[in-house]
Structure formats: C-alpha cells, structure tokens
Amino acid sequence: MDTKNEGKVIQMAHALADKSLEPASAVQRIEMLEIIEKLAAHLVTESRLVNAAI
C-alpha cells in the first residue's frame, strides 16, 4: 500500500474511531457503516492490486 493510500485508510479509521466514542444515534450508525463500506472497498481494491502483482 503506498503512502497516499495508507493516509486514506488511516483517515477513515480515525473517523470511525471518533464516531464510535459517542453514543450512536441512527444517523451516526449509518455514517459509521458508510465509513466501514469505504474501508472495505479500499481493502478489496488493494487486495486485487496485490494479487495482480503476484
């Protein structure tokens, strides 16, 4: 994972951690799920790139 992508993953993880510190309303839970979806999509993309490079 290059530095730019690492930064994106770290930012998303921090955003998720920040939201998880508060009691979650329905809107906050949806926002957390959206962040998780973005992280998952990013990790799938990285995995495909690694597999393609092998």
mmJSON file of the N, C-alpha and C atoms, coordinates in Angstrom:
{"data_MODEL":{"atom_site":{
"group_PDB":["ATOM","ATOM","ATOM","ATOM","ATOM","ATOM","ATOM","ATOM","ATOM","ATOM","ATOM","ATOM","ATOM","ATOM","ATOM","ATOM","ATOM","ATOM","ATOM","ATOM","ATOM","ATOM","ATOM","ATOM","ATOM","ATOM","ATOM","ATOM","ATOM","ATOM","ATOM","ATOM","ATOM","ATOM","ATOM","ATOM","ATOM","ATOM","ATOM","ATOM","ATOM","ATOM","ATOM","ATOM","ATOM","ATOM","ATOM","ATOM","ATOM","ATOM","ATOM","ATOM","ATOM","ATOM","ATOM","ATOM","ATOM","ATOM","ATOM","ATOM","ATOM","ATOM","ATOM","ATOM","ATOM","ATOM","ATOM","ATOM","ATOM","ATOM","ATOM","ATOM","ATOM","ATOM","ATOM","ATOM","ATOM","ATOM","ATOM","ATOM","ATOM","ATOM","ATOM","ATOM","ATOM","ATOM","ATOM","ATOM","ATOM","ATOM","ATOM","ATOM","ATOM","ATOM","ATOM","ATOM","ATOM","ATOM","ATOM","ATOM","ATOM","ATOM","ATOM","ATOM","ATOM","ATOM","ATOM","ATOM","ATOM","ATOM","ATOM","ATOM","ATOM","ATOM","ATOM","ATOM","ATOM","ATOM","ATOM","ATOM","ATOM","ATOM","ATOM","ATOM","ATOM","ATOM","ATOM","ATOM","ATOM","ATOM","ATOM","ATOM","ATOM","ATOM","ATOM","ATOM","ATOM","ATOM","ATOM","ATOM","ATOM","ATOM","ATOM","ATOM","ATOM","ATOM","ATOM","ATOM","ATOM","ATOM","ATOM","ATOM","ATOM","ATOM","ATOM","ATOM","ATOM","ATOM","ATOM","ATOM","ATOM","ATOM"],
"id":[1,2,3,4,5,6,7,8,9,10,11,12,13,14,15,16,17,18,19,20,21,22,23,24,25,26,27,28,29,30,31,32,33,34,35,36,37,38,39,40,41,42,43,44,45,46,47,48,49,50,51,52,53,54,55,56,57,58,59,60,61,62,63,64,65,66,67,68,69,70,71,72,73,74,75,76,77,78,79,80,81,82,83,84,85,86,87,88,89,90,91,92,93,94,95,96,97,98,99,100,101,102,103,104,105,106,107,108,109,110,111,112,113,114,115,116,117,118,119,120,121,122,123,124,125,126,127,128,129,130,131,132,133,134,135,136,137,138,139,140,141,142,143,144,145,146,147,148,149,150,151,152,153,154,155,156,157,158,159,160,161,162],
"type_symbol":["N","C","C","N","C","C","N","C","C","N","C","C","N","C","C","N","C","C","N","C","C","N","C","C","N","C","C","N","C","C","N","C","C","N","C","C","N","C","C","N","C","C","N","C","C","N","C","C","N","C","C","N","C","C","N","C","C","N","C","C","N","C","C","N","C","C","N","C","C","N","C","C","N","C","C","N","C","C","N","C","C","N","C","C","N","C","C","N","C","C","N","C","C","N","C","C","N","C","C","N","C","C","N","C","C","N","C","C","N","C","C","N","C","C","N","C","C","N","C","C","N","C","C","N","C","C","N","C","C","N","C","C","N","C","C","N","C","C","N","C","C","N","C","C","N","C","C","N","C","C","N","C","C","N","C","C","N","C","C","N","C","C"],
"label_atom_id":["N","CA","C","N","CA","C","N","CA","C","N","CA","C","N","CA","C","N","CA","C","N","CA","C","N","CA","C","N","CA","C","N","CA","C","N","CA","C","N","CA","C","N","CA","C","N","CA","C","N","CA","C","N","CA","C","N","CA","C","N","CA","C","N","CA","C","N","CA","C","N","CA","C","N","CA","C","N","CA","C","N","CA","C","N","CA","C","N","CA","C","N","CA","C","N","CA","C","N","CA","C","N","CA","C","N","CA","C","N","CA","C","N","CA","C","N","CA","C","N","CA","C","N","CA","C","N","CA","C","N","CA","C","N","CA","C","N","CA","C","N","CA","C","N","CA","C","N","CA","C","N","CA","C","N","CA","C","N","CA","C","N","CA","C","N","CA","C","N","CA","C","N","CA","C","N","CA","C","N","CA","C","N","CA","C","N","CA","C"],
"label_alt_id":[null,null,null,null,null,null,null,null,null,null,null,null,null,null,null,null,null,null,null,null,null,null,null,null,null,null,null,null,null,null,null,null,null,null,null,null,null,null,null,null,null,null,null,null,null,null,null,null,null,null,null,null,null,null,null,null,null,null,null,null,null,null,null,null,null,null,null,null,null,null,null,null,null,null,null,null,null,null,null,null,null,null,null,null,null,null,null,null,null,null,null,null,null,null,null,null,null,null,null,null,null,null,null,null,null,null,null,null,null,null,null,null,null,null,null,null,null,null,null,null,null,null,null,null,null,null,null,null,null,null,null,null,null,null,null,null,null,null,null,null,null,null,null,null,null,null,null,null,null,null,null,null,null,null,null,null,null,null,null,null,null,null],
"label_comp_id":["MET","MET","MET","ASP","ASP","ASP","THR","THR","THR","LYS","LYS","LYS","ASN","ASN","ASN","GLU","GLU","GLU","GLY","GLY","GLY","LYS","LYS","LYS","VAL","VAL","VAL","ILE","ILE","ILE","GLN","GLN","GLN","MET","MET","MET","ALA","ALA","ALA","HIS","HIS","HIS","ALA","ALA","ALA","LEU","LEU","LEU","ALA","ALA","ALA","ASP","ASP","ASP","LYS","LYS","LYS","SER","SER","SER","LEU","LEU","LEU","GLU","GLU","GLU","PRO","PRO","PRO","ALA","ALA","ALA","SER","SER","SER","ALA","ALA","ALA","VAL","VAL","VAL","GLN","GLN","GLN","ARG","ARG","ARG","ILE","ILE","ILE","GLU","GLU","GLU","MET","MET","MET","LEU","LEU","LEU","GLU","GLU","GLU","ILE","ILE","ILE","ILE","ILE","ILE","GLU","GLU","GLU","LYS","LYS","LYS","LEU","LEU","LEU","ALA","ALA","ALA","ALA","ALA","ALA","HIS","HIS","HIS","LEU","LEU","LEU","VAL","VAL","VAL","THR","THR","THR","GLU","GLU","GLU","SER","SER","SER","ARG","ARG","ARG","LEU","LEU","LEU","VAL","VAL","VAL","ASN","ASN","ASN","ALA","ALA","ALA","ALA","ALA","ALA","ILE","ILE","ILE"],
"label_asym_id":["A","A","A","A","A","A","A","A","A","A","A","A","A","A","A","A","A","A","A","A","A","A","A","A","A","A","A","A","A","A","A","A","A","A","A","A","A","A","A","A","A","A","A","A","A","A","A","A","A","A","A","A","A","A","A","A","A","A","A","A","A","A","A","A","A","A","A","A","A","A","A","A","A","A","A","A","A","A","A","A","A","A","A","A","A","A","A","A","A","A","A","A","A","A","A","A","A","A","A","A","A","A","A","A","A","A","A","A","A","A","A","A","A","A","A","A","A","A","A","A","A","A","A","A","A","A","A","A","A","A","A","A","A","A","A","A","A","A","A","A","A","A","A","A","A","A","A","A","A","A","A","A","A","A","A","A","A","A","A","A","A","A"],
"label_entity_id":["1","1","1","1","1","1","1","1","1","1","1","1","1","1","1","1","1","1","1","1","1","1","1","1","1","1","1","1","1","1","1","1","1","1","1","1","1","1","1","1","1","1","1","1","1","1","1","1","1","1","1","1","1","1","1","1","1","1","1","1","1","1","1","1","1","1","1","1","1","1","1","1","1","1","1","1","1","1","1","1","1","1","1","1","1","1","1","1","1","1","1","1","1","1","1","1","1","1","1","1","1","1","1","1","1","1","1","1","1","1","1","1","1","1","1","1","1","1","1","1","1","1","1","1","1","1","1","1","1","1","1","1","1","1","1","1","1","1","1","1","1","1","1","1","1","1","1","1","1","1","1","1","1","1","1","1","1","1","1","1","1","1"],
"label_seq_id":[1,1,1,2,2,2,3,3,3,4,4,4,5,5,5,6,6,6,7,7,7,8,8,8,9,9,9,10,10,10,11,11,11,12,12,12,13,13,13,14,14,14,15,15,15,16,16,16,17,17,17,18,18,18,19,19,19,20,20,20,21,21,21,22,22,22,23,23,23,24,24,24,25,25,25,26,26,26,27,27,27,28,28,28,29,29,29,30,30,30,31,31,31,32,32,32,33,33,33,34,34,34,35,35,35,36,36,36,37,37,37,38,38,38,39,39,39,40,40,40,41,41,41,42,42,42,43,43,43,44,44,44,45,45,45,46,46,46,47,47,47,48,48,48,49,49,49,50,50,50,51,51,51,52,52,52,53,53,53,54,54,54],
"pdbx_PDB_ins_code":[null,null,null,null,null,null,null,null,null,null,null,null,null,null,null,null,null,null,null,null,null,null,null,null,null,null,null,null,null,null,null,null,null,null,null,null,null,null,null,null,null,null,null,null,null,null,null,null,null,null,null,null,null,null,null,null,null,null,null,null,null,null,null,null,null,null,null,null,null,null,null,null,null,null,null,null,null,null,null,null,null,null,null,null,null,null,null,null,null,null,null,null,null,null,null,null,null,null,null,null,null,null,null,null,null,null,null,null,null,null,null,null,null,null,null,null,null,null,null,null,null,null,null,null,null,null,null,null,null,null,null,null,null,null,null,null,null,null,null,null,null,null,null,null,null,null,null,null,null,null,null,null,null,null,null,null,null,null,null,null,null,null],
"Cartn_x":[0.866,0.0,0.908,0.653,1.505,1.105,1.94,1.749,0.42,0.035,-1.229,-2.407,-2.403,-3.492,-3.468,-2.283,-2.184,-2.817,-2.569,-3.149,-4.666,-5.225,-6.686,-7.251,-6.602,-7.068,-6.994,-5.908,-5.749,-6.823,-7.1,-8.146,-9.509,-9.817,-11.109,-11.202,-10.112,-10.106,-10.273,-9.631,-9.774,-11.205,-11.803,-13.189,-14.12,-13.884,-14.703,-14.489,-13.248,-12.948,-13.584,-13.512,-14.124,-15.624,-16.277,-17.722,-18.069,-17.206,-17.517,-17.365,-16.764,-16.594,-17.868,-18.787,-20.022,-21.173,-22.188,-23.392,-23.965,-24.219,-24.594,-26.097,-26.442,-27.825,-27.966,-29.156,-29.377,-28.532,-28.464,-27.678,-26.197,-25.703,-24.293,-23.973,-24.901,-24.67,-24.58,-25.43,-25.375,-24.047,-23.596,-22.309,-21.17,-21.234,-20.2,-20.208,-21.392,-21.487,-20.935,-21.165,-20.626,-19.101,-18.531,-17.073,-16.551,-17.232,-16.827,-16.892,-17.944,-18.063,-16.905,-16.529,-15.407,-14.105,-13.904,-12.704,-12.669,-13.791,-13.861,-13.576,-14.169,-13.945,-12.482,-11.887,-10.479,-9.604,-9.902,-9.115,-9.281,-10.475,-10.692,-9.864,-9.871,-9.08,-7.599,-7.102,-5.691,-5.367,-6.268,-6.061,-5.976,-6.848,-6.82,-5.525,-5.056,-3.795,-2.634,-2.634,-1.571,-1.637,-2.844,-2.993,-2.58,-2.88,-2.498,-0.986,-0.337,1.112,1.864,1.175,1.842,1.975],
"Cartn_y":[-1.175,0.0,1.232,2.137,3.317,4.325,5.321,6.299,7.043,7.393,8.11,7.256,5.985,5.088,4.809,4.682,4.48,5.654,6.855,8.047,8.022,7.574,7.486,6.48,5.325,4.283,4.786,5.454,5.988,7.03,7.908,8.928,8.284,7.255,6.584,5.875,5.241,4.554,5.547,6.697,7.728,8.257,8.457,8.935,7.925,6.655,5.613,5.58,5.682,5.679,6.877,8.044,9.242,9.052,8.481,8.271,7.208,6.223,5.131,5.549,6.698,7.172,7.796,8.141,8.805,7.8,8.04,7.209,7.407,6.324,6.421,6.575,7.62,7.784,6.984,6.933,6.213,6.811,8.128,8.8,8.47,8.49,8.184,6.735,5.82,4.42,4.281,5.007,4.979,5.545,6.646,7.239,6.264,5.556,4.572,3.441,2.984,1.93,2.397,3.655,4.195,4.209,4.561,4.553,3.127,2.181,0.773,0.283,0.667,0.279,0.837,2.087,2.689,1.967,1.652,0.91,-0.456,-1.147,-2.476,-2.398,-1.437,-1.279,-0.985,-0.154,0.183,-1.053,-1.84,-3.038,-4.074,-4.196,-5.11,-4.66,-3.369,-2.835,-3.115,-2.862,-3.12,-4.601,-5.455,-6.897,-7.322,-6.77,-7.099,-6.633,-5.464,-4.962,-5.86,-6.298,-7.195,-8.517,-9.073,-10.346,-10.224,-9.097,-8.886,-8.773,-8.258,-8.079,-9.391,-10.349,-11.629,-12.508],
"Cartn_z":[0.0,0.0,0.0,-0.924,-0.964,0.108,0.285,1.358,1.233,0.009,-0.21,0.253,-0.129,0.262,1.753,2.321,3.768,4.502,4.019,4.627,4.58,3.448,3.325,4.318,4.419,5.34,6.777,7.117,8.474,8.761,7.805,7.992,8.204,7.417,7.569,8.915,9.325,10.619,11.763,11.659,12.693,12.735,11.569,11.518,12.18,11.924,12.538,14.043,14.469,15.904,16.597,15.974,16.559,16.744,15.753,15.844,16.878,17.056,17.98,19.439,19.695,21.068,21.625,20.743,21.156,21.161,22.003,21.889,20.48,19.789,18.377,18.18,17.462,17.01,15.715,15.19,13.934,12.808,12.759,11.719,11.883,13.116,13.348,12.986,13.268,12.897,11.384,10.669,9.206,8.723,9.319,8.943,9.211,10.343,10.666,9.635,9.247,8.237,6.896,6.553,5.304,5.34,6.477,6.614,6.5,7.143,7.063,5.618,4.891,3.484,2.661,2.91,2.185,2.507,3.785,4.173,3.502,3.523,2.914,1.414,0.739,-0.698,-0.984,-0.156,-0.336,-0.141,0.881,1.147,0.039,-0.515,-1.638,-2.837,-3.114,-4.222,-4.016,-2.813,-2.513,-2.669,-2.206,-2.315,-3.777,-4.6,-6.035,-6.677,-6.291,-6.839,-6.439,-5.196,-4.725,-5.476,-5.607,-6.318,-7.778,-8.402,-9.796,-9.945,-8.914,-8.965,-8.738,-8.145,-7.824,-9.023],
"occupancy":[1.0,1.0,1.0,1.0,1.0,1.0,1.0,1.0,1.0,1.0,1.0,1.0,1.0,1.0,1.0,1.0,1.0,1.0,1.0,1.0,1.0,1.0,1.0,1.0,1.0,1.0,1.0,1.0,1.0,1.0,1.0,1.0,1.0,1.0,1.0,1.0,1.0,1.0,1.0,1.0,1.0,1.0,1.0,1.0,1.0,1.0,1.0,1.0,1.0,1.0,1.0,1.0,1.0,1.0,1.0,1.0,1.0,1.0,1.0,1.0,1.0,1.0,1.0,1.0,1.0,1.0,1.0,1.0,1.0,1.0,1.0,1.0,1.0,1.0,1.0,1.0,1.0,1.0,1.0,1.0,1.0,1.0,1.0,1.0,1.0,1.0,1.0,1.0,1.0,1.0,1.0,1.0,1.0,1.0,1.0,1.0,1.0,1.0,1.0,1.0,1.0,1.0,1.0,1.0,1.0,1.0,1.0,1.0,1.0,1.0,1.0,1.0,1.0,1.0,1.0,1.0,1.0,1.0,1.0,1.0,1.0,1.0,1.0,1.0,1.0,1.0,1.0,1.0,1.0,1.0,1.0,1.0,1.0,1.0,1.0,1.0,1.0,1.0,1.0,1.0,1.0,1.0,1.0,1.0,1.0,1.0,1.0,1.0,1.0,1.0,1.0,1.0,1.0,1.0,1.0,1.0,1.0,1.0,1.0,1.0,1.0,1.0],
"B_iso_or_equiv":[0.0,0.0,0.0,0.0,0.0,0.0,0.0,0.0,0.0,0.0,0.0,0.0,0.0,0.0,0.0,0.0,0.0,0.0,0.0,0.0,0.0,0.0,0.0,0.0,0.0,0.0,0.0,0.0,0.0,0.0,0.0,0.0,0.0,0.0,0.0,0.0,0.0,0.0,0.0,0.0,0.0,0.0,0.0,0.0,0.0,0.0,0.0,0.0,0.0,0.0,0.0,0.0,0.0,0.0,0.0,0.0,0.0,0.0,0.0,0.0,0.0,0.0,0.0,0.0,0.0,0.0,0.0,0.0,0.0,0.0,0.0,0.0,0.0,0.0,0.0,0.0,0.0,0.0,0.0,0.0,0.0,0.0,0.0,0.0,0.0,0.0,0.0,0.0,0.0,0.0,0.0,0.0,0.0,0.0,0.0,0.0,0.0,0.0,0.0,0.0,0.0,0.0,0.0,0.0,0.0,0.0,0.0,0.0,0.0,0.0,0.0,0.0,0.0,0.0,0.0,0.0,0.0,0.0,0.0,0.0,0.0,0.0,0.0,0.0,0.0,0.0,0.0,0.0,0.0,0.0,0.0,0.0,0.0,0.0,0.0,0.0,0.0,0.0,0.0,0.0,0.0,0.0,0.0,0.0,0.0,0.0,0.0,0.0,0.0,0.0,0.0,0.0,0.0,0.0,0.0,0.0,0.0,0.0,0.0,0.0,0.0,0.0],
"pdbx_formal_charge":[null,null,null,null,null,null,null,null,null,null,null,null,null,null,null,null,null,null,null,null,null,null,null,null,null,null,null,null,null,null,null,null,null,null,null,null,null,null,null,null,null,null,null,null,null,null,null,null,null,null,null,null,null,null,null,null,null,null,null,null,null,null,null,null,null,null,null,null,null,null,null,null,null,null,null,null,null,null,null,null,null,null,null,null,null,null,null,null,null,null,null,null,null,null,null,null,null,null,null,null,null,null,null,null,null,null,null,null,null,null,null,null,null,null,null,null,null,null,null,null,null,null,null,null,null,null,null,null,null,null,null,null,null,null,null,null,null,null,null,null,null,null,null,null,null,null,null,null,null,null,null,null,null,null,null,null,null,null,null,null,null,null],
"auth_seq_id":[1,1,1,2,2,2,3,3,3,4,4,4,5,5,5,6,6,6,7,7,7,8,8,8,9,9,9,10,10,10,11,11,11,12,12,12,13,13,13,14,14,14,15,15,15,16,16,16,17,17,17,18,18,18,19,19,19,20,20,20,21,21,21,22,22,22,23,23,23,24,24,24,25,25,25,26,26,26,27,27,27,28,28,28,29,29,29,30,30,30,31,31,31,32,32,32,33,33,33,34,34,34,35,35,35,36,36,36,37,37,37,38,38,38,39,39,39,40,40,40,41,41,41,42,42,42,43,43,43,44,44,44,45,45,45,46,46,46,47,47,47,48,48,48,49,49,49,50,50,50,51,51,51,52,52,52,53,53,53,54,54,54],
"auth_comp_id":["MET","MET","MET","ASP","ASP","ASP","THR","THR","THR","LYS","LYS","LYS","ASN","ASN","ASN","GLU","GLU","GLU","GLY","GLY","GLY","LYS","LYS","LYS","VAL","VAL","VAL","ILE","ILE","ILE","GLN","GLN","GLN","MET","MET","MET","ALA","ALA","ALA","HIS","HIS","HIS","ALA","ALA","ALA","LEU","LEU","LEU","ALA","ALA","ALA","ASP","ASP","ASP","LYS","LYS","LYS","SER","SER","SER","LEU","LEU","LEU","GLU","GLU","GLU","PRO","PRO","PRO","ALA","ALA","ALA","SER","SER","SER","ALA","ALA","ALA","VAL","VAL","VAL","GLN","GLN","GLN","ARG","ARG","ARG","ILE","ILE","ILE","GLU","GLU","GLU","MET","MET","MET","LEU","LEU","LEU","GLU","GLU","GLU","ILE","ILE","ILE","ILE","ILE","ILE","GLU","GLU","GLU","LYS","LYS","LYS","LEU","LEU","LEU","ALA","ALA","ALA","ALA","ALA","ALA","HIS","HIS","HIS","LEU","LEU","LEU","VAL","VAL","VAL","THR","THR","THR","GLU","GLU","GLU","SER","SER","SER","ARG","ARG","ARG","LEU","LEU","LEU","VAL","VAL","VAL","ASN","ASN","ASN","ALA","ALA","ALA","ALA","ALA","ALA","ILE","ILE","ILE"],
"auth_asym_id":["A","A","A","A","A","A","A","A","A","A","A","A","A","A","A","A","A","A","A","A","A","A","A","A","A","A","A","A","A","A","A","A","A","A","A","A","A","A","A","A","A","A","A","A","A","A","A","A","A","A","A","A","A","A","A","A","A","A","A","A","A","A","A","A","A","A","A","A","A","A","A","A","A","A","A","A","A","A","A","A","A","A","A","A","A","A","A","A","A","A","A","A","A","A","A","A","A","A","A","A","A","A","A","A","A","A","A","A","A","A","A","A","A","A","A","A","A","A","A","A","A","A","A","A","A","A","A","A","A","A","A","A","A","A","A","A","A","A","A","A","A","A","A","A","A","A","A","A","A","A","A","A","A","A","A","A","A","A","A","A","A","A"],
"auth_atom_id":["N","CA","C","N","CA","C","N","CA","C","N","CA","C","N","CA","C","N","CA","C","N","CA","C","N","CA","C","N","CA","C","N","CA","C","N","CA","C","N","CA","C","N","CA","C","N","CA","C","N","CA","C","N","CA","C","N","CA","C","N","CA","C","N","CA","C","N","CA","C","N","CA","C","N","CA","C","N","CA","C","N","CA","C","N","CA","C","N","CA","C","N","CA","C","N","CA","C","N","CA","C","N","CA","C","N","CA","C","N","CA","C","N","CA","C","N","CA","C","N","CA","C","N","CA","C","N","CA","C","N","CA","C","N","CA","C","N","CA","C","N","CA","C","N","CA","C","N","CA","C","N","CA","C","N","CA","C","N","CA","C","N","CA","C","N","CA","C","N","CA","C","N","CA","C","N","CA","C","N","CA","C","N","CA","C","N","CA","C"],
"pdbx_PDB_model_num":[1,1,1,1,1,1,1,1,1,1,1,1,1,1,1,1,1,1,1,1,1,1,1,1,1,1,1,1,1,1,1,1,1,1,1,1,1,1,1,1,1,1,1,1,1,1,1,1,1,1,1,1,1,1,1,1,1,1,1,1,1,1,1,1,1,1,1,1,1,1,1,1,1,1,1,1,1,1,1,1,1,1,1,1,1,1,1,1,1,1,1,1,1,1,1,1,1,1,1,1,1,1,1,1,1,1,1,1,1,1,1,1,1,1,1,1,1,1,1,1,1,1,1,1,1,1,1,1,1,1,1,1,1,1,1,1,1,1,1,1,1,1,1,1,1,1,1,1,1,1,1,1,1,1,1,1,1,1,1,1,1,1]
}}}
